[in-house]
Amino acid sequence: MRNKGVRKKFFSFLYKFIIVTAGCAIYASGVAFFLDPNNIVTGGLTGISMILSRFIPINTGIVVLILNIPLFVIGVIAFGKSFILSTGYATALSSLLITLFEEYFAKHLPLTDDLLLSGLIGGTLLSGGLALVFRGGATTGGVDVIAKLLKRKLRHIGTGKIILALDGTVVIASAIVFRNPIPAMYAAISIVVGNLIFDKILYGFDEAKLVYVISSAPEAISRRVLNELEAGVTFLDGSGGFTGENKRVLLIAAKKQLFPKIKDIVRTEDKNAFMIVTSASEVFGEGFKESNINEI
């Protein structure tokens, strides 16, 4: 039993290590190959480093590493010793890879002069890589640390949205510093697209429909949904506000593709049924995803 537990911890560590390493490489490629060479300041500490590297003879990756030191200390105090290994590794690796990519491929950079294409591809790679790093339980330092701190107080706001707000501030500053709003506009597009990618990778693509059904035939509807669709059904006790009559309310959680069939079943069994339909960005449990990912 003990060996099994040790094995499980080892494979969990190995999985996170691979995820974080891959995330750092993807993140660095977005910055080095598309964004930095085209002066598309992405925001956050990386964006600040891009701006500073234009005024001091130091590579963007090195500036990122230097600026991360004080935030790293704050992170260690706030998140504990495990933060040293995960985020320290991710911060150092991503900064090193940015430097190596920009120096080794210097003759070929940027890979494209098209600012829109660079913004879209660079933003997707940066945000996708960053999301993988977060899924591995680490951060690349910078505003990621600030975002994790803010997330403790603002649990109802997605991490991607917090980073989006912080990034937007840096992009506006870049337009002022460079006195050129054009790259900043493409950076804004890059950030918005990247934010969508970030949230999808971090929180999952398995959005679901949450359906409340108030009907005179709740048992018949429940039976068909369970037998034909294998979707989850829960009965809630309710009462009519006007009539005071006791009612059984069905709560159905199902993947999006099943909703049209649910609607057909409800209408077939009770054409007068009252349905409330909303979207659920995350559903944990049997039939969906396990609740064993790190709380971000």
C-alpha positions as CSV (number, residue, x, y, z in Angstrom):
1,M,0.0,0.0,0.0
2,R,2.8,2.4,0.9
3,N,4.7,1.6,-2.4
4,K,1.5,2.3,-4.3
5,G,1.2,5.7,-2.6
6,V,4.8,6.5,-3.4
7,R,4.3,5.5,-7.0
8,K,1.2,7.6,-7.3
9,K,3.1,10.6,-5.9
10,F,6.0,10.1,-8.3
11,F,3.8,9.8,-11.4
12,S,1.8,12.9,-10.2
13,F,5.1,14.8,-9.9
14,L,6.4,13.6,-13.2
15,Y,3.1,14.6,-14.9
16,K,3.3,18.1,-13.5
17,F,7.0,18.4,-14.4
18,I,6.2,17.5,-18.0
19,I,3.2,19.8,-18.2
20,V,5.2,22.8,-16.7
21,T,8.2,22.1,-18.9
22,A,6.1,22.0,-22.1
23,G,4.2,25.1,-21.0
24,C,7.4,27.0,-20.5
25,A,8.7,26.1,-24.0
26,I,5.4,27.0,-25.6
27,Y,5.2,30.3,-23.7
28,A,8.8,31.2,-24.6
29,S,8.3,30.5,-28.3
30,G,5.3,32.8,-28.5
31,V,7.4,35.6,-26.9
32,A,10.6,35.0,-28.8
33,F,9.4,34.1,-32.3
34,F,6.4,36.4,-32.7
35,L,5.7,39.0,-30.0
36,D,9.1,40.5,-28.9
37,P,10.6,40.9,-32.4
38,N,7.5,42.8,-33.6
39,N,7.3,45.1,-30.5
40,I,4.0,43.6,-29.6
41,V,4.0,44.1,-25.8
42,T,1.8,41.4,-24.3
43,G,1.4,42.9,-20.9
44,G,2.4,41.7,-17.5
45,L,6.0,41.4,-16.4
46,T,7.0,40.0,-19.8
47,G,5.6,43.1,-21.4
48,I,7.4,45.4,-19.0
49,S,10.6,43.5,-19.7
50,M,10.1,44.0,-23.5
51,I,9.8,47.8,-22.9
52,L,12.9,47.9,-20.7
53,S,15.0,45.8,-23.1
54,R,14.6,48.6,-25.7
55,F,16.3,51.0,-23.4
56,I,19.0,48.8,-21.7
57,P,21.4,46.4,-23.5
58,I,19.9,43.2,-21.9
59,N,17.9,40.5,-23.5
60,T,14.2,40.4,-22.6
61,G,14.5,37.0,-21.0
62,I,17.2,38.2,-18.6
63,V,15.2,41.3,-17.7
64,V,12.2,39.0,-16.9
65,L,14.4,36.9,-14.6
66,I,15.7,40.0,-12.8
67,L,12.3,41.6,-12.3
68,N,10.9,38.3,-11.0
69,I,13.3,38.1,-8.0
70,P,11.3,40.4,-5.6
71,L,8.0,38.8,-6.7
72,F,9.5,35.4,-6.2
73,V,10.3,36.3,-2.6
74,I,6.7,37.4,-2.0
75,G,5.4,34.2,-3.6
76,V,7.5,32.1,-1.3
77,I,6.1,33.9,1.8
78,A,2.5,33.6,0.5
79,F,2.5,30.1,-1.0
80,G,5.2,28.2,0.9
81,K,8.2,26.1,0.1
82,S,6.6,24.2,-2.7
83,F,6.4,27.5,-4.6
84,I,10.2,27.6,-4.6
85,L,10.5,24.4,-6.7
86,S,7.6,24.8,-9.1
87,T,7.6,28.5,-9.8
88,G,11.3,28.9,-9.4
89,Y,11.8,26.2,-12.1
90,A,9.2,27.6,-14.4
91,T,10.4,31.2,-14.1
92,A,14.1,30.3,-14.7
93,L,13.3,27.9,-17.6
94,S,10.9,30.3,-19.4
95,S,13.4,33.2,-19.1
96,L,16.3,31.0,-20.3
97,L,14.3,29.7,-23.3
98,I,13.3,33.2,-24.4
99,T,17.0,34.2,-24.3
100,L,18.1,31.0,-26.1
101,F,15.4,31.2,-28.8
102,E,16.1,34.9,-29.5
103,E,19.8,34.5,-29.8
104,Y,19.9,31.1,-31.6
105,F,17.2,32.1,-34.2
106,A,18.2,35.8,-34.3
107,K,18.7,35.7,-38.1
108,H,15.2,34.3,-38.7
109,L,13.3,36.6,-36.4
110,P,10.6,37.6,-36.6
111,L,9.1,34.6,-38.2
112,T,6.6,36.9,-39.8
113,D,6.3,40.7,-40.2
114,D,2.5,40.5,-40.3
115,L,1.5,42.1,-37.0
116,L,-2.0,40.6,-36.9
117,L,-0.7,37.1,-37.5
118,S,2.1,37.6,-35.0
119,G,-0.3,38.9,-32.4
120,L,-2.7,36.0,-32.9
121,I,-0.1,33.2,-33.0
122,G,2.1,34.7,-30.3
123,G,-0.8,35.4,-28.0
124,T,-2.1,31.9,-28.4
125,L,1.2,30.3,-27.7
126,L,2.0,32.5,-24.8
127,S,-1.4,32.1,-23.1
128,G,-1.6,28.4,-23.9
129,G,1.8,27.8,-22.5
130,L,1.0,29.8,-19.4
131,A,-2.2,27.9,-18.8
132,L,-0.3,24.6,-18.9
133,V,2.1,26.0,-16.4
134,F,-0.8,26.9,-14.1
135,R,-2.3,23.4,-14.6
136,G,1.0,22.0,-13.4
137,G,0.6,24.0,-10.2
138,A,3.3,26.6,-11.0
139,T,3.5,30.1,-12.5
140,T,6.1,31.8,-14.6
141,G,6.4,34.5,-12.0
142,G,5.5,38.1,-12.7
143,V,1.8,39.0,-12.7
144,D,1.0,35.3,-12.4
145,V,2.1,35.6,-8.7
146,I,0.0,38.7,-8.3
147,A,-2.9,37.0,-10.0
148,K,-2.7,34.0,-7.6
149,L,-2.6,36.4,-4.7
150,L,-5.7,38.3,-6.0
151,K,-7.5,35.1,-6.7
152,R,-7.4,34.2,-3.0
153,K,-9.6,37.3,-2.4
154,L,-11.5,37.3,-5.6
155,R,-12.6,33.7,-5.9
156,H,-15.5,34.5,-8.2
157,I,-13.3,36.0,-10.9
158,G,-11.5,33.8,-13.3
159,T,-7.7,33.9,-13.2
160,G,-7.6,34.7,-16.9
161,K,-9.7,37.8,-16.3
162,I,-7.4,39.1,-13.5
163,I,-4.4,38.6,-15.8
164,L,-6.3,40.4,-18.6
165,A,-6.8,43.5,-16.5
166,L,-3.2,43.6,-15.4
167,D,-2.0,43.0,-19.0
168,G,-4.2,45.8,-20.3
169,T,-2.5,48.3,-18.1
170,V,0.9,47.4,-19.4
171,V,-0.3,47.5,-23.0
172,I,-1.6,51.1,-22.5
173,A,1.7,52.0,-21.0
174,S,3.6,50.6,-24.0
175,A,1.6,52.8,-26.4
176,I,2.5,55.8,-24.3
177,V,6.2,54.9,-24.0
178,F,6.7,54.0,-27.6
179,R,4.4,56.8,-28.8
180,N,3.0,54.4,-31.3
181,P,-0.5,52.9,-30.7
182,I,-0.4,50.5,-33.6
183,P,1.6,47.6,-32.0
184,A,-0.4,48.2,-28.8
185,M,-3.7,47.6,-30.8
186,Y,-2.4,44.3,-32.1
187,A,-1.2,43.5,-28.5
188,A,-4.7,44.1,-27.3
189,I,-6.1,41.6,-29.9
190,S,-3.4,39.1,-28.9
191,I,-4.3,39.5,-25.2
192,V,-8.1,39.1,-25.7
193,V,-7.6,35.9,-27.9
194,G,-5.0,34.6,-25.5
195,N,-7.3,35.1,-22.5
196,L,-9.9,32.9,-24.2
197,I,-7.3,30.2,-24.9
198,F,-6.0,30.5,-21.3
199,D,-9.4,30.0,-19.7
200,K,-10.3,27.1,-22.0
201,I,-7.1,25.2,-21.3
202,L,-7.1,26.0,-17.6
203,Y,-10.8,25.4,-16.9
204,G,-11.6,22.9,-19.6
205,F,-13.6,22.7,-22.9
206,D,-16.4,20.6,-21.4
207,E,-18.9,23.3,-20.7
208,A,-22.3,21.9,-19.8
209,K,-25.9,22.9,-19.8
210,L,-27.8,23.2,-16.5
211,V,-31.5,22.7,-17.0
212,Y,-34.3,23.3,-14.4
213,V,-37.6,21.7,-15.4
214,I,-40.9,22.5,-13.6
215,S,-43.4,20.0,-15.0
216,S,-46.6,18.1,-14.1
217,A,-44.8,14.9,-15.3
218,P,-41.4,15.0,-13.5
219,E,-41.0,11.3,-13.1
220,A,-41.6,10.5,-16.8
221,I,-39.1,13.1,-17.9
222,S,-36.6,11.9,-15.3
223,R,-37.0,8.3,-16.4
224,R,-36.4,9.1,-20.1
225,V,-33.4,11.3,-19.5
226,L,-31.8,8.7,-17.3
227,N,-32.5,5.8,-19.6
228,E,-32.0,7.4,-23.0
229,L,-29.3,10.0,-22.3
230,E,-27.6,8.8,-19.2
231,A,-27.5,12.4,-17.9
232,G,-27.6,13.3,-14.3
233,V,-31.0,14.2,-12.8
234,T,-31.7,15.5,-9.3
235,F,-35.1,16.2,-7.8
236,L,-35.5,19.5,-5.9
237,D,-38.5,20.3,-3.6
238,G,-40.3,23.5,-4.5
239,S,-43.6,25.2,-4.3
240,G,-45.5,27.6,-6.6
241,G,-45.2,31.2,-5.5
242,F,-48.7,32.0,-6.7
243,T,-50.6,28.7,-6.0
244,G,-48.6,27.5,-3.1
245,E,-48.7,24.0,-4.7
246,N,-45.9,21.7,-3.9
247,K,-43.8,20.8,-7.0
248,R,-40.9,18.5,-7.8
249,V,-38.3,20.5,-9.8
250,L,-35.8,18.6,-12.0
251,L,-32.2,19.7,-12.1
252,I,-30.4,18.2,-15.1
253,A,-26.7,18.6,-15.8
254,A,-25.7,17.5,-19.2
255,K,-23.0,18.1,-21.9
256,K,-24.0,20.7,-24.5
257,Q,-24.6,18.2,-27.3
258,L,-27.3,16.5,-25.2
259,F,-29.4,19.6,-24.7
260,P,-31.5,19.4,-27.9
261,K,-32.6,15.8,-26.9
262,I,-33.4,16.9,-23.4
263,K,-35.6,19.6,-24.8
264,D,-37.4,17.2,-27.1
265,I,-38.0,14.8,-24.2
266,V,-39.4,17.5,-22.0
267,R,-41.7,18.9,-24.7
268,T,-42.9,15.4,-25.6
269,E,-43.8,14.5,-22.0
270,D,-45.2,17.9,-21.1
271,K,-45.6,20.6,-23.7
272,N,-46.5,23.1,-20.9
273,A,-43.4,22.4,-18.9
274,F,-41.4,25.4,-17.7
275,M,-37.6,25.2,-18.5
276,I,-34.8,27.4,-17.3
277,V,-31.5,26.8,-19.2
278,T,-28.1,28.1,-18.3
279,S,-24.5,27.3,-19.1
280,A,-22.1,25.8,-16.6
281,S,-18.5,26.6,-17.3
282,E,-17.3,23.7,-15.0
283,V,-19.0,20.5,-13.8
284,F,-17.2,18.1,-11.5
285,G,-18.2,14.6,-10.8
286,E,-19.1,11.4,-12.5
287,G,-19.6,11.9,-16.3
288,F,-17.7,15.1,-16.3
289,K,-14.2,15.8,-14.8
290,E,-12.6,14.9,-11.6
291,S,-12.2,17.5,-8.9
292,N,-8.5,16.8,-8.4
293,I,-6.9,19.7,-10.3
294,N,-5.1,22.4,-8.4
295,E,-7.2,25.3,-7.2
296,I,-6.0,28.3,-9.1
